[in-house]
Amino acid sequence: MKRELTLEELIRKVQQQEDTVAQLVRIIASTNHRISELQVKQEEIERGVVK
């Protein structure tokens, strides 16, 4: 039989999930930024403007 979580355990688990979500949001933002940079470079290459 599964035991009930204490309030402290529940708070800790929710905090861990919030931390994980925040980390994933930062990863997604970083990835989107890099994709944008690569997209600009690709467009420059296609126009023949290489930096």
Legacy VTK file of the C-alpha trace (Angstrom):
# vtk DataFile Version 3.0
C-alpha trace
ASCII
DATASET POLYDATA
POINTS 51 float
0.000 0.000 0.000
1.261 3.455 -0.915
1.932 5.829 1.952
0.760 9.443 1.939
3.241 12.230 1.379
3.854 14.741 4.107
3.385 18.404 3.310
7.166 18.907 3.385
7.733 16.047 0.941
5.081 17.397 -1.382
6.603 20.898 -1.255
10.054 19.433 -2.015
8.730 17.422 -4.968
6.913 20.427 -6.408
10.056 22.570 -6.009
12.116 19.928 -7.812
9.626 19.897 -10.667
9.636 23.711 -10.831
13.439 23.654 -11.002
13.352 21.055 -13.770
10.808 23.049 -15.784
12.860 26.235 -15.377
15.981 24.407 -16.574
14.128 23.050 -19.603
12.823 26.526 -20.452
16.406 27.858 -20.359
17.564 25.014 -22.625
14.748 25.711 -25.095
15.503 29.452 -25.099
19.192 28.782 -25.718
18.381 26.346 -28.513
15.981 28.809 -30.138
18.633 31.530 -29.963
21.189 29.256 -31.633
18.698 28.258 -34.327
18.031 31.939 -35.037
21.776 32.599 -35.352
22.194 29.657 -37.724
19.197 30.771 -39.757
20.747 34.222 -40.263
24.060 32.640 -41.305
22.283 30.330 -43.744
20.403 33.255 -45.285
23.697 35.177 -45.650
25.321 32.170 -47.338
22.388 31.806 -49.701
22.661 35.520 -50.641
26.424 35.200 -51.042
27.231 37.418 -48.085
29.650 35.463 -45.906
31.098 37.103 -42.810
LINES 1 52
51 0 1 2 3 4 5 6 7 8 9 10 11 12 13 14 15 16 17 18 19 20 21 22 23 24 25 26 27 28 29 30 31 32 33 34 35 36 37 38 39 40 41 42 43 44 45 46 47 48 49 50
